[in-house]
Amino acid sequence: MTTTPEFLTDAPLAGTLVGTDFDGWTDALRAEFADHAHDGHVGSRLLSENSRVRVWEIRLAPGERFHAHRHVLDYFWTAVVAGRSRQHTADGTTREVSYAAGETRHFTFAAGEFLLHDIENAGDTELVFTTVEHLDSANTPLPLGG
């Protein structure tokens, strides 16, 4: 696993930085990032796909995590409900993020750029997102097989 992957967003990563240099990362978490370094499942359920977009849903109960996954396509997410998360990114940072219902963030990646991260519900209510990937991005979509 590369410890400093390159990625570009048109909005900075949200949240409050709570750790750097892999502070607090377990060996299991580091291994998960290595194992999922090219996992294109950016949501827990693929709702729709056509020649232009993939539409994903993430639903997390309090304390539940969605494993590390790699974003290579331009995309946006919308928080369906208000909530809080903790996220680790492959550069060794950890952030805590609060969301308002309807909050939306857009990300753009140049050729070869990506974002590898996980998400954990750090709140006390269900956390729900809709994520839309644009298949006509600078990078080739990752395969979604098995």
N, C-alpha and C positions, 0 to 999 in steps of 0.2 A: 504494500500500500504506500502510495506517495503521501508524505506528510504535509505537503504544501501544494495541493491541486490548484490549478488556475481556473477561475470562473469569473464571469462578468455579469452583473445585473444592472438594469437601468434604475434600480432602487436598492439602496444598501440593505443588508440583512437586518431584519427587525430585531428589537429586543434589547435587553440589558446583558452585557457580557459578564458572565459569572465565573469563567475559567478559561485559561489558555494553557498551551503546552501539555495537553492531555491530562490536566489536573483532574483527579477523581475518576478517570476512565479505568474500568476494570479490564483485565486481560480478555474476558469474554466480549466486552464491547469492542475492543480493538480487533479481535478476531472476526466479529460480525461485520465490521467495516471492510475488512479484507475479503471476506466471503461474499459480500454484496456490492463490491466495488463497481460492478457493471450491471446491477439489477435495475431494469427500466420500469419496474412496477412502482409508479410514483403515487399510488393510492391503494387502498385496501380492496376496492372494487372498481372495475372498469365498467362504467355505465353506458358508454356509447363510443363508437369509433367509425369514422368515415375517411374519405381520402384527404380530408383537411385537418381534422382534429381527433384527439382522444380526450374523453371526459371521464374523470375519476372522482371517486368519493373516498374520504377518510372519515371514519367514525371511531372515536376512542373514548372508552369509559374512563372515569377518573383512575389515574395510575397506569393505564394501558399505554403501550408503546407500539409504534409502527417502525419496523426495522429500517436499517440504513438502505438508502436507494439513491440512484444517480439520475439527476436531471441533465439532459443534453439538449433538449428542445426548448425553444422559447415557450413560455407558459405564463399563466396567471392562476392565482388561487383566490378564493373568496371564503371568508369565515361565515358559515351559515348561522352560527350562534356565537355569543361572546364566550371567552374562555381564556385559559393560560396553558402554555406549553413550555417544555424544556427541550432544546435541540442541541445535538452535537454535530459538528461539521468536521470533515476529514482533515482540516488544518489544525485540529486539536483544540478548537474553541468550543465552549458551551455557552448557550444563551438561554435566558428566560424571556418569554414573549407573552404579552397580553393582546387579545384581539377583541374588537368590537364587532357585533353582528353586522354583516355586510361589508366589512373591511376587505379590500382587494389590493393585491400587490402583483406587479408585472415584472418578469425577468426575461432578459435577452442574452443569448450565448453566441459568441463568435465561433467559427470553426475550431474544434479541438477543446473548447472550454466546457466546463461542467460544474455542477454542485452536487456533492455527495454528503448527505445528512440523514438524520433520523428525526423522529418527533415523538414526544411523550406527553400525555395529558397531565399537566401539573396542577390542574384545578379540581374542583369538587362537583363539576357538572360535565355532561357529555360534550366532547369537542367534535365539531363537524366541519369539514371543508369540502368544497368542490374545486377541483383543479382541472384546467383545460390546457392541453399541450397542442402546439401548432406544428403539424407534421411537415410543413414547408420551411423549416428552420435551416440554419447553416449546417447543422450536424444531421447525420443519418439517424433516424429513430432506432433506439435499442430494440432488439427482438424481445417478444413477450412470451416465448415458449415456456412450457412447463415450469 
